[in-house]
Amino acid sequence: LAGTRIIYDRKFLLECKNSPVARTPPCCLPQIPGVTSPAQPSLVKLGELKEQNESEETLPGEQPYSPSQ
């Protein structure tokens, strides 16, 4: 099974990059955060990270709580 191969020259491709059509996404492109649209951090994930950071922080000279002591 052989297909037709389309070959473009360098000049044509460089001209295409400045085209207004090349700067707008297709209308039927799905919205995938971080891929086709800017990534939007999950508020739940941010809350979990904040709680984790707060639980890991201890004051200088203070020992973290350990039930075995």
CHARMM internal coordinates of N, CA and C (Angstrom, degrees):
IC EDIT
DIST 1 N 1 CA 1.4415
DIST 1 CA 1 C 1.5227
ANGL 1 N 1 CA 1 C 108.95
DIST 1 C 2 N 1.2826
ANGL 1 CA 1 C 2 N 115.92
DIHE 1 N 1 CA 1 C 2 N 109.70
DIST 2 N 2 CA 1.4566
ANGL 1 C 2 N 2 CA 120.63
DIHE 1 CA 1 C 2 N 2 CA 179.43
DIST 2 CA 2 C 1.5293
ANGL 2 N 2 CA 2 C 108.93
DIHE 1 C 2 N 2 CA 2 C -114.80
DIST 2 C 3 N 1.3305
ANGL 2 CA 2 C 3 N 114.95
DIHE 2 N 2 CA 2 C 3 N 138.83
DIST 3 N 3 CA 1.4609
ANGL 2 C 3 N 3 CA 119.91
DIHE 2 CA 2 C 3 N 3 CA 178.76
DIST 3 CA 3 C 1.5177
ANGL 3 N 3 CA 3 C 110.56
DIHE 2 C 3 N 3 CA 3 C -109.81
DIST 3 C 4 N 1.3012
ANGL 3 CA 3 C 4 N 114.82
DIHE 3 N 3 CA 3 C 4 N 173.66
DIST 4 N 4 CA 1.4558
ANGL 3 C 4 N 4 CA 120.21
DIHE 3 CA 3 C 4 N 4 CA 177.10
DIST 4 CA 4 C 1.5179
ANGL 4 N 4 CA 4 C 108.63
DIHE 3 C 4 N 4 CA 4 C -85.35
DIST 4 C 5 N 1.2905
ANGL 4 CA 4 C 5 N 116.23
DIHE 4 N 4 CA 4 C 5 N 132.11
DIST 5 N 5 CA 1.4555
ANGL 4 C 5 N 5 CA 120.99
DIHE 4 CA 4 C 5 N 5 CA -179.66
DIST 5 CA 5 C 1.5284
ANGL 5 N 5 CA 5 C 108.36
DIHE 4 C 5 N 5 CA 5 C -103.19
DIST 5 C 6 N 1.3353
ANGL 5 CA 5 C 6 N 114.69
DIHE 5 N 5 CA 5 C 6 N 126.42
DIST 6 N 6 CA 1.4569
ANGL 5 C 6 N 6 CA 119.66
DIHE 5 CA 5 C 6 N 6 CA 179.03
DIST 6 CA 6 C 1.5234
ANGL 6 N 6 CA 6 C 107.79
DIHE 5 C 6 N 6 CA 6 C -98.24
DIST 6 C 7 N 1.3185
ANGL 6 CA 6 C 7 N 116.63
DIHE 6 N 6 CA 6 C 7 N 127.73
DIST 7 N 7 CA 1.4585
ANGL 6 C 7 N 7 CA 121.80
DIHE 6 CA 6 C 7 N 7 CA -178.47
DIST 7 CA 7 C 1.5262
ANGL 7 N 7 CA 7 C 108.26
DIHE 6 C 7 N 7 CA 7 C -116.48
DIST 7 C 8 N 1.3385
ANGL 7 CA 7 C 8 N 115.86
DIHE 7 N 7 CA 7 C 8 N 125.89
DIST 8 N 8 CA 1.4549
ANGL 7 C 8 N 8 CA 121.27
DIHE 7 CA 7 C 8 N 8 CA 177.73
DIST 8 CA 8 C 1.5218
ANGL 8 N 8 CA 8 C 109.38
DIHE 7 C 8 N 8 CA 8 C -108.23
DIST 8 C 9 N 1.3266
ANGL 8 CA 8 C 9 N 116.15
DIHE 8 N 8 CA 8 C 9 N 144.37
DIST 9 N 9 CA 1.4660
ANGL 8 C 9 N 9 CA 118.28
DIHE 8 CA 8 C 9 N 9 CA 176.76
DIST 9 CA 9 C 1.5338
ANGL 9 N 9 CA 9 C 109.67
DIHE 8 C 9 N 9 CA 9 C -84.45
DIST 9 C 10 N 1.3116
ANGL 9 CA 9 C 10 N 115.20
DIHE 9 N 9 CA 9 C 10 N 161.19
DIST 10 N 10 CA 1.4593
ANGL 9 C 10 N 10 CA 122.89
DIHE 9 CA 9 C 10 N 10 CA -174.61
DIST 10 CA 10 C 1.5305
ANGL 10 N 10 CA 10 C 112.01
DIHE 9 C 10 N 10 CA 10 C -60.28
DIST 10 C 11 N 1.3075
ANGL 10 CA 10 C 11 N 117.75
DIHE 10 N 10 CA 10 C 11 N -42.80
DIST 11 N 11 CA 1.4645
ANGL 10 C 11 N 11 CA 122.40
DIHE 10 CA 10 C 11 N 11 CA -178.31
DIST 11 CA 11 C 1.5280
ANGL 11 N 11 CA 11 C 110.93
DIHE 10 C 11 N 11 CA 11 C -59.65
DIST 11 C 12 N 1.3277
ANGL 11 CA 11 C 12 N 117.10
DIHE 11 N 11 CA 11 C 12 N -45.23
DIST 12 N 12 CA 1.4579
ANGL 11 C 12 N 12 CA 121.48
DIHE 11 CA 11 C 12 N 12 CA 179.78
DIST 12 CA 12 C 1.5278
ANGL 12 N 12 CA 12 C 110.96
DIHE 11 C 12 N 12 CA 12 C -61.69
DIST 12 C 13 N 1.3265
ANGL 12 CA 12 C 13 N 117.13
DIHE 12 N 12 CA 12 C 13 N -44.25
DIST 13 N 13 CA 1.4617
ANGL 12 C 13 N 13 CA 120.76
DIHE 12 CA 12 C 13 N 13 CA -179.11
DIST 13 CA 13 C 1.5295
ANGL 13 N 13 CA 13 C 111.46
DIHE 12 C 13 N 13 CA 13 C -65.53
DIST 13 C 14 N 1.3254
ANGL 13 CA 13 C 14 N 117.34
DIHE 13 N 13 CA 13 C 14 N -38.97
DIST 14 N 14 CA 1.4671
ANGL 13 C 14 N 14 CA 120.27
DIHE 13 CA 13 C 14 N 14 CA 178.00
DIST 14 CA 14 C 1.5278
ANGL 14 N 14 CA 14 C 111.14
DIHE 13 C 14 N 14 CA 14 C -66.55
DIST 14 C 15 N 1.3168
ANGL 14 CA 14 C 15 N 117.61
DIHE 14 N 14 CA 14 C 15 N -34.90
DIST 15 N 15 CA 1.4618
ANGL 14 C 15 N 15 CA 120.67
DIHE 14 CA 14 C 15 N 15 CA 176.49
DIST 15 CA 15 C 1.5327
ANGL 15 N 15 CA 15 C 110.92
DIHE 14 C 15 N 15 CA 15 C -69.07
DIST 15 C 16 N 1.2984
ANGL 15 CA 15 C 16 N 117.43
DIHE 15 N 15 CA 15 C 16 N -35.11
DIST 16 N 16 CA 1.4669
ANGL 15 C 16 N 16 CA 121.58
DIHE 15 CA 15 C 16 N 16 CA -178.75
DIST 16 CA 16 C 1.5303
ANGL 16 N 16 CA 16 C 112.42
DIHE 15 C 16 N 16 CA 16 C -67.17
DIST 16 C 17 N 1.3292
ANGL 16 CA 16 C 17 N 117.37
DIHE 16 N 16 CA 16 C 17 N -31.05
DIST 17 N 17 CA 1.4695
ANGL 16 C 17 N 17 CA 118.61
DIHE 16 CA 16 C 17 N 17 CA -175.76
DIST 17 CA 17 C 1.5237
ANGL 17 N 17 CA 17 C 112.37
DIHE 16 C 17 N 17 CA 17 C -65.96
DIST 17 C 18 N 1.3394
ANGL 17 CA 17 C 18 N 118.49
DIHE 17 N 17 CA 17 C 18 N -21.75
DIST 18 N 18 CA 1.4625
ANGL 17 C 18 N 18 CA 121.93
DIHE 17 CA 17 C 18 N 18 CA 178.95
DIST 18 CA 18 C 1.5239
ANGL 18 N 18 CA 18 C 112.75
DIHE 17 C 18 N 18 CA 18 C -93.73
DIST 18 C 19 N 1.3009
ANGL 18 CA 18 C 19 N 117.32
DIHE 18 N 18 CA 18 C 19 N 0.96
DIST 19 N 19 CA 1.4583
ANGL 18 C 19 N 19 CA 121.51
DIHE 18 CA 18 C 19 N 19 CA -179.26
DIST 19 CA 19 C 1.5308
ANGL 19 N 19 CA 19 C 110.44
DIHE 18 C 19 N 19 CA 19 C -71.67
DIST 19 C 20 N 1.3466
ANGL 19 CA 19 C 20 N 117.71
DIHE 19 N 19 CA 19 C 20 N 139.60
DIST 20 N 20 CA 1.4788
ANGL 19 C 20 N 20 CA 119.74
DIHE 19 CA 19 C 20 N 20 CA 176.33
DIST 20 CA 20 C 1.5280
ANGL 20 N 20 CA 20 C 112.30
DIHE 19 C 20 N 20 CA 20 C -60.09
DIST 20 C 21 N 1.3126
ANGL 20 CA 20 C 21 N 117.44
DIHE 20 N 20 CA 20 C 21 N -31.45
DIST 21 N 21 CA 1.4662
ANGL 20 C 21 N 21 CA 121.15
DIHE 20 CA 20 C 21 N 21 CA 179.25
DIST 21 CA 21 C 1.5283
ANGL 21 N 21 CA 21 C 110.83
DIHE 20 C 21 N 21 CA 21 C -65.05
DIST 21 C 22 N 1.3337
ANGL 21 CA 21 C 22 N 116.85
DIHE 21 N 21 CA 21 C 22 N -33.83
DIST 22 N 22 CA 1.4559
ANGL 21 C 22 N 22 CA 120.85
DIHE 21 CA 21 C 22 N 22 CA -179.00
DIST 22 CA 22 C 1.5272
ANGL 22 N 22 CA 22 C 111.92
DIHE 21 C 22 N 22 CA 22 C -74.61
DIST 22 C 23 N 1.3206
ANGL 22 CA 22 C 23 N 117.66
DIHE 22 N 22 CA 22 C 23 N -16.11
DIST 23 N 23 CA 1.4646
ANGL 22 C 23 N 23 CA 121.54
DIHE 22 CA 22 C 23 N 23 CA -176.97
DIST 23 CA 23 C 1.5228
ANGL 23 N 23 CA 23 C 113.04
DIHE 22 C 23 N 23 CA 23 C -96.25
DIST 23 C 24 N 1.3235
ANGL 23 CA 23 C 24 N 118.74
DIHE 23 N 23 CA 23 C 24 N -4.06
DIST 24 N 24 CA 1.4599
ANGL 23 C 24 N 24 CA 121.36
DIHE 23 CA 23 C 24 N 24 CA 179.29
DIST 24 CA 24 C 1.5248
ANGL 24 N 24 CA 24 C 109.26
DIHE 23 C 24 N 24 CA 24 C -113.03
DIST 24 C 25 N 1.3388
ANGL 24 CA 24 C 25 N 117.62
DIHE 24 N 24 CA 24 C 25 N 137.40
DIST 25 N 25 CA 1.4640
ANGL 24 C 25 N 25 CA 118.73
DIHE 24 CA 24 C 25 N 25 CA 179.47
DIST 25 CA 25 C 1.5256
ANGL 25 N 25 CA 25 C 111.29
DIHE 24 C 25 N 25 CA 25 C -73.27
DIST 25 C 26 N 1.3080
ANGL 25 CA 25 C 26 N 118.10
DIHE 25 N 25 CA 25 C 26 N 154.01
DIST 26 N 26 CA 1.4693
ANGL 25 C 26 N 26 CA 121.19
DIHE 25 CA 25 C 26 N 26 CA 176.85
DIST 26 CA 26 C 1.5314
ANGL 26 N 26 CA 26 C 110.69
DIHE 25 C 26 N 26 CA 26 C -60.68
DIST 26 C 27 N 1.3163
ANGL 26 CA 26 C 27 N 117.84
DIHE 26 N 26 CA 26 C 27 N 148.90
DIST 27 N 27 CA 1.4679
ANGL 26 C 27 N 27 CA 121.81
DIHE 26 CA 26 C 27 N 27 CA -176.27
DIST 27 CA 27 C 1.5274
ANGL 27 N 27 CA 27 C 112.74
DIHE 26 C 27 N 27 CA 27 C -67.57
DIST 27 C 28 N 1.3174
ANGL 27 CA 27 C 28 N 117.98
DIHE 27 N 27 CA 27 C 28 N -28.61
DIST 28 N 28 CA 1.4670
ANGL 27 C 28 N 28 CA 120.58
DIHE 27 CA 27 C 28 N 28 CA -175.29
DIST 28 CA 28 C 1.5453
ANGL 28 N 28 CA 28 C 112.75
DIHE 27 C 28 N 28 CA 28 C -97.53
DIST 28 C 29 N 1.3228
ANGL 28 CA 28 C 29 N 117.40
DIHE 28 N 28 CA 28 C 29 N 14.44
DIST 29 N 29 CA 1.4595
ANGL 28 C 29 N 29 CA 121.18
DIHE 28 CA 28 C 29 N 29 CA -179.01
DIST 29 CA 29 C 1.5263
ANGL 29 N 29 CA 29 C 109.94
DIHE 28 C 29 N 29 CA 29 C -72.71
DIST 29 C 30 N 1.3357
ANGL 29 CA 29 C 30 N 120.04
DIHE 29 N 29 CA 29 C 30 N 129.31
DIST 30 N 30 CA 1.4674
ANGL 29 C 30 N 30 CA 120.88
DIHE 29 CA 29 C 30 N 30 CA -179.83
DIST 30 CA 30 C 1.5258
ANGL 30 N 30 CA 30 C 110.97
DIHE 29 C 30 N 30 CA 30 C -69.09
DIST 30 C 31 N 1.3285
ANGL 30 CA 30 C 31 N 116.87
DIHE 30 N 30 CA 30 C 31 N 152.69
DIST 31 N 31 CA 1.4624
ANGL 30 C 31 N 31 CA 122.34
DIHE 30 CA 30 C 31 N 31 CA 178.77
DIST 31 CA 31 C 1.5232
ANGL 31 N 31 CA 31 C 109.24
DIHE 30 C 31 N 31 CA 31 C -88.92
DIST 31 C 32 N 1.3260
ANGL 31 CA 31 C 32 N 117.05
DIHE 31 N 31 CA 31 C 32 N 104.35
DIST 32 N 32 CA 1.4570
ANGL 31 C 32 N 32 CA 123.04
DIHE 31 CA 31 C 32 N 32 CA 178.64
DIST 32 CA 32 C 1.5257
ANGL 32 N 32 CA 32 C 107.22
DIHE 31 C 32 N 32 CA 32 C -117.49
DIST 32 C 33 N 1.3407
ANGL 32 CA 32 C 33 N 118.23
DIHE 32 N 32 CA 32 C 33 N 107.79
DIST 33 N 33 CA 1.4629
ANGL 32 C 33 N 33 CA 120.54
DIHE 32 CA 32 C 33 N 33 CA -177.71
DIST 33 CA 33 C 1.5300
ANGL 33 N 33 CA 33 C 111.77
DIHE 32 C 33 N 33 CA 33 C -56.33
DIST 33 C 34 N 1.3180
ANGL 33 CA 33 C 34 N 115.61
DIHE 33 N 33 CA 33 C 34 N 131.17
DIST 34 N 34 CA 1.4494
ANGL 33 C 34 N 34 CA 121.34
DIHE 33 CA 33 C 34 N 34 CA 179.64
DIST 34 CA 34 C 1.5180
ANGL 34 N 34 CA 34 C 113.84
DIHE 33 C 34 N 34 CA 34 C 85.92
DIST 34 C 35 N 1.3319
ANGL 34 CA 34 C 35 N 117.53
DIHE 34 N 34 CA 34 C 35 N -10.43
DIST 35 N 35 CA 1.4695
ANGL 34 C 35 N 35 CA 120.92
DIHE 34 CA 34 C 35 N 35 CA -179.96
DIST 35 CA 35 C 1.5250
ANGL 35 N 35 CA 35 C 109.52
DIHE 34 C 35 N 35 CA 35 C -117.10
DIST 35 C 36 N 1.3330
ANGL 35 CA 35 C 36 N 117.00
DIHE 35 N 35 CA 35 C 36 N -63.80
DIST 36 N 36 CA 1.4621
ANGL 35 C 36 N 36 CA 120.57
DIHE 35 CA 35 C 36 N 36 CA -179.17
DIST 36 CA 36 C 1.5213
ANGL 36 N 36 CA 36 C 112.34
DIHE 35 C 36 N 36 CA 36 C -103.85
DIST 36 C 37 N 1.3264
ANGL 36 CA 36 C 37 N 117.84
DIHE 36 N 36 CA 36 C 37 N -7.31
DIST 37 N 37 CA 1.4601
ANGL 36 C 37 N 37 CA 123.01
DIHE 36 CA 36 C 37 N 37 CA 175.12
DIST 37 CA 37 C 1.5232
ANGL 37 N 37 CA 37 C 107.57
DIHE 36 C 37 N 37 CA 37 C -141.54
DIST 37 C 38 N 1.3390
ANGL 37 CA 37 C 38 N 117.77
DIHE 37 N 37 CA 37 C 38 N 160.38
DIST 38 N 38 CA 1.4682
ANGL 37 C 38 N 38 CA 119.18
DIHE 37 CA 37 C 38 N 38 CA -178.85
DIST 38 CA 38 C 1.5358
ANGL 38 N 38 CA 38 C 111.36
DIHE 37 C 38 N 38 CA 38 C -58.45
DIST 38 C 39 N 1.3162
ANGL 38 CA 38 C 39 N 115.70
DIHE 38 N 38 CA 38 C 39 N 144.20
DIST 39 N 39 CA 1.4612
ANGL 38 C 39 N 39 CA 120.79
DIHE 38 CA 38 C 39 N 39 CA 179.55
DIST 39 CA 39 C 1.5165
ANGL 39 N 39 CA 39 C 109.51
DIHE 38 C 39 N 39 CA 39 C -67.48
DIST 39 C 40 N 1.3223
ANGL 39 CA 39 C 40 N 116.33
DIHE 39 N 39 CA 39 C 40 N 135.14
DIST 40 N 40 CA 1.4575
ANGL 39 C 40 N 40 CA 121.57
DIHE 39 CA 39 C 40 N 40 CA 177.03
DIST 40 CA 40 C 1.5228
ANGL 40 N 40 CA 40 C 107.67
DIHE 39 C 40 N 40 CA 40 C -117.77
DIST 40 C 41 N 1.3345
ANGL 40 CA 40 C 41 N 116.88
DIHE 40 N 40 CA 40 C 41 N 113.03
DIST 41 N 41 CA 1.4578
ANGL 40 C 41 N 41 CA 119.20
DIHE 40 CA 40 C 41 N 41 CA -177.45
DIST 41 CA 41 C 1.5236
ANGL 41 N 41 CA 41 C 111.42
DIHE 40 C 41 N 41 CA 41 C -64.82
DIST 41 C 42 N 1.2919
ANGL 41 CA 41 C 42 N 115.30
DIHE 41 N 41 CA 41 C 42 N 142.01
DIST 42 N 42 CA 1.4515
ANGL 41 C 42 N 42 CA 121.81
DIHE 41 CA 41 C 42 N 42 CA 179.11
DIST 42 CA 42 C 1.5252
ANGL 42 N 42 CA 42 C 109.60
DIHE 41 C 42 N 42 CA 42 C -75.03
DIST 42 C 43 N 1.3255
ANGL 42 CA 42 C 43 N 116.55
DIHE 42 N 42 CA 42 C 43 N 131.35
DIST 43 N 43 CA 1.4633
ANGL 42 C 43 N 43 CA 120.35
DIHE 42 CA 42 C 43 N 43 CA 179.93
DIST 43 CA 43 C 1.5259
ANGL 43 N 43 CA 43 C 110.93
DIHE 42 C 43 N 43 CA 43 C -64.95
DIST 43 C 44 N 1.3115
ANGL 43 CA 43 C 44 N 117.32
DIHE 43 N 43 CA 43 C 44 N -33.72
DIST 44 N 44 CA 1.4644
ANGL 43 C 44 N 44 CA 120.65
DIHE 43 CA 43 C 44 N 44 CA 177.90
DIST 44 CA 44 C 1.5197
ANGL 44 N 44 CA 44 C 109.96
DIHE 43 C 44 N 44 CA 44 C -63.74
DIST 44 C 45 N 1.3300
ANGL 44 CA 44 C 45 N 116.66
DIHE 44 N 44 CA 44 C 45 N -45.39
DIST 45 N 45 CA 1.4592
ANGL 44 C 45 N 45 CA 121.57
DIHE 44 CA 44 C 45 N 45 CA -179.96
DIST 45 CA 45 C 1.5261
ANGL 45 N 45 CA 45 C 110.39
DIHE 44 C 45 N 45 CA 45 C -62.51
DIST 45 C 46 N 1.3404
ANGL 45 CA 45 C 46 N 117.38
DIHE 45 N 45 CA 45 C 46 N -41.40
DIST 46 N 46 CA 1.4602
ANGL 45 C 46 N 46 CA 120.87
DIHE 45 CA 45 C 46 N 46 CA 178.76
DIST 46 CA 46 C 1.5216
ANGL 46 N 46 CA 46 C 110.79
DIHE 45 C 46 N 46 CA 46 C -63.43
DIST 46 C 47 N 1.3278
ANGL 46 CA 46 C 47 N 117.19
DIHE 46 N 46 CA 46 C 47 N -39.94
DIST 47 N 47 CA 1.4677
ANGL 46 C 47 N 47 CA 121.24
DIHE 46 CA 46 C 47 N 47 CA 178.01
DIST 47 CA 47 C 1.5171
ANGL 47 N 47 CA 47 C 111.61
DIHE 46 C 47 N 47 CA 47 C -63.52
DIST 47 C 48 N 1.3268
ANGL 47 CA 47 C 48 N 116.82
DIHE 47 N 47 CA 47 C 48 N -41.63
DIST 48 N 48 CA 1.4636
ANGL 47 C 48 N 48 CA 120.73
DIHE 47 CA 47 C 48 N 48 CA 178.40
DIST 48 CA 48 C 1.5230
ANGL 48 N 48 CA 48 C 111.27
DIHE 47 C 48 N 48 CA 48 C -64.05
DIST 48 C 49 N 1.3414
ANGL 48 CA 48 C 49 N 116.83
DIHE 48 N 48 CA 48 C 49 N -42.41
DIST 49 N 49 CA 1.4649
ANGL 48 C 49 N 49 CA 120.32
DIHE 48 CA 48 C 49 N 49 CA 179.06
DIST 49 CA 49 C 1.5195
ANGL 49 N 49 CA 49 C 111.18
DIHE 48 C 49 N 49 CA 49 C -64.66
DIST 49 C 50 N 1.3311
ANGL 49 CA 49 C 50 N 117.14
DIHE 49 N 49 CA 49 C 50 N -38.56
DIST 50 N 50 CA 1.4632
ANGL 49 C 50 N 50 CA 120.94
DIHE 49 CA 49 C 50 N 50 CA 179.27
DIST 50 CA 50 C 1.5169
ANGL 50 N 50 CA 50 C 110.40
DIHE 49 C 50 N 50 CA 50 C -64.75
DIST 50 C 51 N 1.3344
ANGL 50 CA 50 C 51 N 117.35
DIHE 50 N 50 CA 50 C 51 N -44.97
DIST 51 N 51 CA 1.4684
ANGL 50 C 51 N 51 CA 120.86
DIHE 50 CA 50 C 51 N 51 CA 178.23
DIST 51 CA 51 C 1.5269
ANGL 51 N 51 CA 51 C 111.11
DIHE 50 C 51 N 51 CA 51 C -62.26
DIST 51 C 52 N 1.3200
ANGL 51 CA 51 C 52 N 116.88
DIHE 51 N 51 CA 51 C 52 N -40.51
DIST 52 N 52 CA 1.4571
ANGL 51 C 52 N 52 CA 120.95
DIHE 51 CA 51 C 52 N 52 CA 179.83
DIST 52 CA 52 C 1.5264
ANGL 52 N 52 CA 52 C 110.54
DIHE 51 C 52 N 52 CA 52 C -63.86
DIST 52 C 53 N 1.3316
ANGL 52 CA 52 C 53 N 117.15
DIHE 52 N 52 CA 52 C 53 N -43.84
DIST 53 N 53 CA 1.4627
ANGL 52 C 53 N 53 CA 121.02
DIHE 52 CA 52 C 53 N 53 CA 179.52
DIST 53 CA 53 C 1.5158
ANGL 53 N 53 CA 53 C 111.21
DIHE 52 C 53 N 53 CA 53 C -64.79
DIST 53 C 54 N 1.3302
ANGL 53 CA 53 C 54 N 117.30
DIHE 53 N 53 CA 53 C 54 N -40.07
DIST 54 N 54 CA 1.4568
ANGL 53 C 54 N 54 CA 120.70
DIHE 53 CA 53 C 54 N 54 CA 179.52
DIST 54 CA 54 C 1.5205
ANGL 54 N 54 CA 54 C 111.61
DIHE 53 C 54 N 54 CA 54 C -66.23
DIST 54 C 55 N 1.3278
ANGL 54 CA 54 C 55 N 117.00
DIHE 54 N 54 CA 54 C 55 N -36.37
DIST 55 N 55 CA 1.4632
ANGL 54 C 55 N 55 CA 119.81
DIHE 54 CA 54 C 55 N 55 CA -179.06
DIST 55 CA 55 C 1.5283
ANGL 55 N 55 CA 55 C 111.64
DIHE 54 C 55 N 55 CA 55 C -74.08
DIST 55 C 56 N 1.3278
ANGL 55 CA 55 C 56 N 117.51
DIHE 55 N 55 CA 55 C 56 N -24.70
DIST 56 N 56 CA 1.4634
ANGL 55 C 56 N 56 CA 120.62
DIHE 55 CA 55 C 56 N 56 CA -179.76
DIST 56 CA 56 C 1.5233
ANGL 56 N 56 CA 56 C 112.33
DIHE 55 C 56 N 56 CA 56 C -84.52
DIST 56 C 57 N 1.3302
ANGL 56 CA 56 C 57 N 116.76
DIHE 56 N 56 CA 56 C 57 N -20.15
DIST 57 N 57 CA 1.4644
ANGL 56 C 57 N 57 CA 119.74
DIHE 56 CA 56 C 57 N 57 CA -178.11
DIST 57 CA 57 C 1.5294
ANGL 57 N 57 CA 57 C 110.07
DIHE 56 C 57 N 57 CA 57 C -77.08
DIST 57 C 58 N 1.3147
ANGL 57 CA 57 C 58 N 116.07
DIHE 57 N 57 CA 57 C 58 N 134.97
DIST 58 N 58 CA 1.4606
ANGL 57 C 58 N 58 CA 121.41
DIHE 57 CA 57 C 58 N 58 CA 174.03
DIST 58 CA 58 C 1.5100
ANGL 58 N 58 CA 58 C 107.74
DIHE 57 C 58 N 58 CA 58 C -133.46
DIST 58 C 59 N 1.3213
ANGL 58 CA 58 C 59 N 116.94
DIHE 58 N 58 CA 58 C 59 N 154.11
DIST 59 N 59 CA 1.4564
ANGL 58 C 59 N 59 CA 120.49
DIHE 58 CA 58 C 59 N 59 CA 178.56
DIST 59 CA 59 C 1.5209
ANGL 59 N 59 CA 59 C 109.44
DIHE 58 C 59 N 59 CA 59 C -72.22
DIST 59 C 60 N 1.3483
ANGL 59 CA 59 C 60 N 117.89
DIHE 59 N 59 CA 59 C 60 N 153.20
DIST 60 N 60 CA 1.4679
ANGL 59 C 60 N 60 CA 119.84
DIHE 59 CA 59 C 60 N 60 CA 178.26
DIST 60 CA 60 C 1.5211
ANGL 60 N 60 CA 60 C 110.99
DIHE 59 C 60 N 60 CA 60 C -59.31
DIST 60 C 61 N 1.3084
ANGL 60 CA 60 C 61 N 117.00
DIHE 60 N 60 CA 60 C 61 N 132.79
DIST 61 N 61 CA 1.4605
ANGL 60 C 61 N 61 CA 123.01
DIHE 60 CA 60 C 61 N 61 CA -179.65
DIST 61 CA 61 C 1.5151
ANGL 61 N 61 CA 61 C 113.65
DIHE 60 C 61 N 61 CA 61 C 83.83
DIST 61 C 62 N 1.3145
ANGL 61 CA 61 C 62 N 118.00
DIHE 61 N 61 CA 61 C 62 N -6.73
DIST 62 N 62 CA 1.4598
ANGL 61 C 62 N 62 CA 121.29
DIHE 61 CA 61 C 62 N 62 CA -179.56
DIST 62 CA 62 C 1.5279
ANGL 62 N 62 CA 62 C 109.65
DIHE 61 C 62 N 62 CA 62 C -93.82
DIST 62 C 63 N 1.3081
ANGL 62 CA 62 C 63 N 116.96
DIHE 62 N 62 CA 62 C 63 N 135.56
DIST 63 N 63 CA 1.4600
ANGL 62 C 63 N 63 CA 121.79
DIHE 62 CA 62 C 63 N 63 CA 178.88
DIST 63 CA 63 C 1.5278
ANGL 63 N 63 CA 63 C 109.03
DIHE 62 C 63 N 63 CA 63 C -90.22
DIST 63 C 64 N 1.3207
ANGL 63 CA 63 C 64 N 117.96
DIHE 63 N 63 CA 63 C 64 N 137.45
DIST 64 N 64 CA 1.4612
ANGL 63 C 64 N 64 CA 119.47
DIHE 63 CA 63 C 64 N 64 CA 175.22
DIST 64 CA 64 C 1.5266
ANGL 64 N 64 CA 64 C 110.12
DIHE 63 C 64 N 64 CA 64 C -63.87
DIST 64 C 65 N 1.3175
ANGL 64 CA 64 C 65 N 117.17
DIHE 64 N 64 CA 64 C 65 N 147.35
DIST 65 N 65 CA 1.4560
ANGL 64 C 65 N 65 CA 122.58
DIHE 64 CA 64 C 65 N 65 CA -179.25
DIST 65 CA 65 C 1.5151
ANGL 65 N 65 CA 65 C 110.99
DIHE 64 C 65 N 65 CA 65 C -66.53
DIST 65 C 66 N 1.3282
ANGL 65 CA 65 C 66 N 114.76
DIHE 65 N 65 CA 65 C 66 N 133.10
DIST 66 N 66 CA 1.4574
ANGL 65 C 66 N 66 CA 120.76
DIHE 65 CA 65 C 66 N 66 CA 176.96
DIST 66 CA 66 C 1.5254
ANGL 66 N 66 CA 66 C 107.28
DIHE 65 C 66 N 66 CA 66 C -133.89
DIST 66 C 67 N 1.3338
ANGL 66 CA 66 C 67 N 118.94
DIHE 66 N 66 CA 66 C 67 N 124.54
DIST 67 N 67 CA 1.4728
ANGL 66 C 67 N 67 CA 121.18
DIHE 66 CA 66 C 67 N 67 CA -176.53
DIST 67 CA 67 C 1.5368
ANGL 67 N 67 CA 67 C 113.44
DIHE 66 C 67 N 67 CA 67 C -64.20
DIST 67 C 68 N 1.3164
ANGL 67 CA 67 C 68 N 119.78
DIHE 67 N 67 CA 67 C 68 N -18.73
DIST 68 N 68 CA 1.4628
ANGL 67 C 68 N 68 CA 121.92
DIHE 67 CA 67 C 68 N 68 CA -176.79
DIST 68 CA 68 C 1.5261
ANGL 68 N 68 CA 68 C 112.07
DIHE 67 C 68 N 68 CA 68 C -79.82
DIST 68 C 69 N 1.3330
ANGL 68 CA 68 C 69 N 119.24
DIHE 68 N 68 CA 68 C 69 N -10.09
DIST 69 N 69 CA 1.4693
ANGL 68 C 69 N 69 CA 120.44
DIHE 68 CA 68 C 69 N 69 CA -178.65
DIST 69 CA 69 C 1.4909
ANGL 69 N 69 CA 69 C 112.34
DIHE 68 C 69 N 69 CA 69 C -88.13
END
COOR INIT
IC SEED 1 N 1 CA 1 C
IC BUILD
